[in-house]
Amino acid sequence: MAITAAQVKELREKTGAGMVDCKNALTECNGDMDKAVDWLREKGIAKAAKKESRIAAEGLSKVITDGNYACLVEINTETDFVAKNESFLKLLDTTAEVILKNRPADVEAALALDVAGKTLSDLFIEAVSTIGEKITLRRFAILEKGDNDTFGVYMHNHGAISVALVLKDSADAQIAKYMAMQVASMAPSYVSRDDMPKEVVDHERSIQTEIARNDESLANKPEKVMQGIIEGRVSKTLQDMCLNDQVYFLDSSKKCGQFLKENNTSVAEFVRYLVGEGLEKREENFADEVAKQIGK
């Protein structure tokens, strides 16, 4: 199949590999981006499969709590200017409040909720009409804690990133907030390795096994030693994906799990929203856009 320049550019941005290597990888993998990343890693050309999400939409997220419930919402807009609009901020507040109060099952159910005689969907339609830009409720999450637990909440840059987590069997709001800040800054995917799906571990092990097989310096190593090297590399690669295995940002001598254990607590769960994560951003030439506006 024909490989486009855009595909090569995307793979280069994800892996840091050269243009020729990226094209070769895509050709070998029939254009499959994920397989191409793995191919480059197996050949030792790409150091890690970062697979960074493309930030492709504007807007804000918000987290609020009430009693034993917390709610995170993300609303997307076309431009960051709208995210600073007073009407948009009011819509964001209202959306978070009505979802937390009613705890709907999904976005469709949320948009059908009653807000002073109108549906939440009606409020979004009115906002689009007033502001003149597409505005959508992308996602939300609801967390529940026990009476002896504490919510950790953190919003970075007015909601560009929002985090809520449950600190188990602790009333220490400061530790809860610090852990939320850790999640916001270091972006773990899981609390611990126990929460990590087997297929994630198996996939990384297959990558590291192939890398080891292609490493001439390991060619004469005994199988037992080789397996030890592979498992060590797997563990090192995956540790930053787990909150408990990350270095605690306020004390580099400790992992988060150790810090939490010393304080007789643990993180039960967390949700982290990075606005626009995984969405493809509209790319426009600003000068061309201005020209369009003035009819040139």
TAFENTA-V60548 format. One line per field, one symbol per residue. ss: DSSP state (2 for helix, 1 for strand, 0 for the rest). phi: phi as a letter, one per 20 degrees, with the letter a starting at -180 (. if undefined). psi: psi as a letter, one per 30 degrees, with the letter a starting at -180 (. if undefined). Layout:
ss=???
phi=???
psi=???
This chain:
ss=00002222222222200022222222220000222222222200000000000000011111111100111111111000022202222222222222222200002222200110011222222222222000111111111100000111111100001111111100002222222222222200010022200222222222222222200222000022222222222222222001222011001111122222220001111111110000000000022222222000
phi=.feeffffffffffdmffffffffffffdlnfffffffgfffemedfbeflffefcbepbdbcccbmecccdccddcecffffdfffffffffffffffffelffbfgfffefeclncefggffffffffenbfcceeabbcdcdefeecedcbcdlmofccccbdeflbdefffgffffffffedlfdcfbffefggfffffffffffffffeeffdgdfggffgfffffffffffeffedgfeffffebfecegffgfffdlbbeeabccddgngneeefdceffffffffdmd
psi=lkkleeeeeeeeeefglleeeeeeeeeeghgjeeeeeeeeeefgekfliehkkkjglaallkklljbgklkklkkklelfeeffkeeeeeeeeeeeeeeeefileaeeeeffkkjhflleeeeeeeeeeefgkkkkjellkkkkllfglkkkkkkkhggekkkkljjkhkgjfeeeeeeeeeeeefhlflelfffkkefeeeeeeeeeeeeeffjffgegkleeeeeeeeeeeeeeefeffkeffkkkffjffkleeeeeefghllkellkkkjkgkfkkkkkkjeeeeeeeegg.
